Amino acid sequence: RAFLNRRGGKPVLAEAAALMARHVFAALAVAHEQGVVHRDVKPENLLISSAGELKLSDFGIAHLAGIDQMTVTGQILGSPAYMSPEHIEMAELDARADIFSLGTLLYEMAVGRMPFSGNNPHHIIKRIIEGYYDHPLSVNPAVGHGVASIIVRCMQTQRERRYDSAAAVVVELDAVLAEMGIVPGAAELAAFFADP
């Protein structure tokens, strides 16, 4: 969050945003393969090490897929601005909820603002459920069609229309990064953090 705050709403280059998201999607893929849904993917739960490594943290409200959700009656656990519609509606969650959340973060990084905004949390939640946001290219054409199409698919209101897995998003991001001439390795990410 501090990294994004220092930018003051200035978007991250689409290539860098895609590279960062790719590393987090890869971490989610490992968790999802073990049957763990994170449920609270947001900037505050991503850590950038001094060596330029990006780590997904805080699995405090994660749950094993198929086990009853760990919620207090009437309470939503997670960060509303990054929640999927099904999370807000307290439906049973699967990996696609995390895909939506990380798609929201990829939008924020590449576009320079949150996709869902409003005067209060209820207004934001309503927009998430309705899927109301400005297309990434209409706000920042520099996002490019490849990254924009990944964002839009991740943020589909109906989870059946999203990617089936975080691993599938990694494959798509790798293809887009390859078109940009970027090798999606740890060295490239460390170089970016050393000099954004």
C-alpha positions in Angstrom: 0.0 0.0 0.0 2.9 2.4 0.8 4.3 1.8 -2.6 1.0 2.8 -4.3 0.4 5.7 -1.9 3.9 7.2 -2.8 2.8 7.3 -6.4 -0.1 9.6 -5.5 -2.6 8.1 -7.9 -0.1 7.9 -10.8 -0.6 4.5 -12.6 2.2 2.0 -12.6 3.3 1.1 -16.1 1.1 -1.6 -17.5 4.1 -3.9 -18.0 5.1 -3.5 -14.4 1.6 -3.9 -13.1 1.2 -7.1 -15.1 4.6 -8.4 -13.8 3.6 -7.7 -10.2 0.2 -9.3 -10.6 1.7 -12.3 -12.3 3.8 -13.0 -9.2 0.8 -12.7 -6.9 -1.3 -14.9 -9.2 1.4 -17.5 -9.1 1.4 -17.4 -5.3 -2.4 -17.8 -5.3 -2.1 -20.7 -7.7 0.0 -22.6 -5.1 -2.5 -21.8 -2.3 -5.5 -22.7 -4.4 -3.9 -26.1 -5.4 -3.8 -26.8 -1.7 -7.5 -26.0 -1.4 -6.8 -22.6 0.4 -8.7 -19.5 -0.6 -7.1 -16.3 0.7 -10.3 -14.1 0.8 -8.5 -10.8 1.5 -6.1 -10.0 -1.4 -5.4 -6.3 -1.2 -2.2 -4.1 -1.3 -1.9 -4.2 2.5 -1.4 -8.0 2.3 1.4 -7.8 -0.3 4.9 -7.2 1.0 7.9 -5.9 -1.0 11.2 -7.1 0.5 14.4 -5.0 0.4 15.6 -7.5 -2.3 12.6 -6.7 -4.5 10.6 -9.8 -3.8 6.8 -9.6 -3.7 5.2 -11.8 -1.1 1.5 -12.5 -0.4 0.8 -12.4 3.3 -1.9 -12.5 5.9 -3.8 -15.7 5.4 -5.6 -14.9 8.7 -9.1 -15.2 7.2 -8.2 -17.8 4.5 -10.2 -21.0 4.6 -10.0 -24.4 3.2 -12.4 -24.8 0.2 -15.4 -26.9 1.2 -15.2 -26.0 4.9 -17.9 -23.7 6.3 -17.0 -20.0 6.0 -15.4 -18.5 9.0 -17.7 -15.5 9.5 -19.4 -14.1 12.5 -23.2 -14.0 11.8 -24.0 -10.9 9.7 -20.3 -9.9 9.4 -18.3 -9.8 6.2 -14.6 -10.7 6.7 -12.3 -9.0 4.2 -11.8 -5.6 2.6 -14.9 -4.4 0.8 -13.2 -2.4 -2.0 -11.4 -5.6 -3.2 -14.2 -8.1 -2.5 -15.9 -10.2 -5.2 -19.7 -9.9 -5.5 -20.2 -13.4 -4.1 -18.0 -12.5 -1.1 -20.2 -9.5 -0.4 -23.3 -11.6 -0.8 -21.8 -14.2 1.6 -22.0 -17.0 -1.0 -19.6 -19.9 -0.7 -16.2 -18.7 -2.0 -13.7 -20.5 -4.3 -10.5 -19.5 -6.0 -12.4 -17.2 -8.4 -13.1 -14.8 -5.5 -9.3 -14.2 -5.1 -9.0 -13.8 -8.9 -11.6 -11.0 -8.7 -9.8 -9.3 -5.9 -6.4 -9.4 -7.6 -8.0 -8.2 -10.8 -9.3 -5.2 -8.9 -5.8 -4.6 -7.6 -4.3 -4.9 -11.2 -6.9 -2.4 -12.3 -5.9 0.0 -9.5 -2.2 -0.3 -10.3 -2.5 0.0 -14.1 -5.2 2.6 -14.2 -4.2 4.7 -11.2 -7.4 4.6 -9.3 -9.8 2.0 -7.8 -12.4 0.6 -10.2 -15.2 0.8 -7.7 -15.7 4.1 -5.9 -18.4 5.9 -4.1 -19.4 8.3 -1.3 -19.5 5.5 1.3 -18.9 1.8 1.7 -22.5 0.9 0.8 -22.2 2.7 -2.5 -19.0 0.9 -3.3 -20.5 -2.4 -2.4 -23.5 -1.7 -4.7 -21.2 -0.9 -7.6 -19.2 -4.1 -7.0 -22.4 -6.2 -7.0 -23.7 -4.5 -10.2 -20.2 -4.7 -11.9 -20.3 -0.9 -12.5 -16.8 0.5 -13.3 -15.1 2.4 -16.1 -13.3 0.2 -18.6 -9.5 0.3 -18.0 -8.8 1.6 -21.6 -11.3 4.4 -21.2 -9.5 5.7 -18.2 -5.9 5.0 -19.2 -5.3 3.9 -22.8 -1.7 3.1 -21.9 -3.0 0.0 -20.1 -3.1 -1.7 -23.5 -5.6 -4.2 -24.9 -3.7 -7.3 -23.5 -3.6 -6.2 -19.9 -7.1 -4.6 -20.1 -8.7 -7.9 -21.3 -7.1 -9.8 -18.4 -8.4 -7.2 -16.0 -12.0 -7.3 -17.4 -12.1 -11.1 -17.4 -10.8 -11.3 -13.8 -13.5 -8.7 -12.7 -16.5 -10.4 -14.2 -19.5 -10.1 -11.9 -20.5 -13.7 -12.6 -17.7 -15.9 -11.4 -18.4 -18.5 -14.1 -17.2 -15.9 -16.6 -13.8 -15.3 -14.8 -10.7 -17.4 -15.3 -11.1 -20.9 -13.8 -7.9 -20.7 -11.9 -5.0 -18.4 -10.9 -2.7 -20.6 -12.9 -4.7 -19.8 -16.0 -4.3 -16.1 -15.4 -0.5 -16.6 -15.0 -0.5 -18.2 -18.5 -2.3 -15.2 -20.0 -0.1 -12.7 -18.2 3.1 -14.6 -19.3 1.8 -14.3 -22.9 1.1 -10.6 -22.6 4.5 -10.0 -20.9 6.2 -12.0 -23.7 4.6 -9.7 -26.3 6.1 -6.8 -24.4 9.5 -8.4 -24.3 9.5 -9.0 -20.6 10.7 -12.2 -18.9 8.5 -12.7 -15.9 11.2 -13.7 -13.5 12.3 -12.5 -10.1 15.2 -10.5 -11.5 13.0 -8.4 -13.7 10.7 -7.7 -10.7 13.6 -6.8 -8.4 15.0 -4.5 -11.1 11.6 -2.7 -11.3 11.4 -2.2 -7.5 15.0 -1.0 -7.4 14.1 1.7 -9.9 10.3 2.1 -10.6 
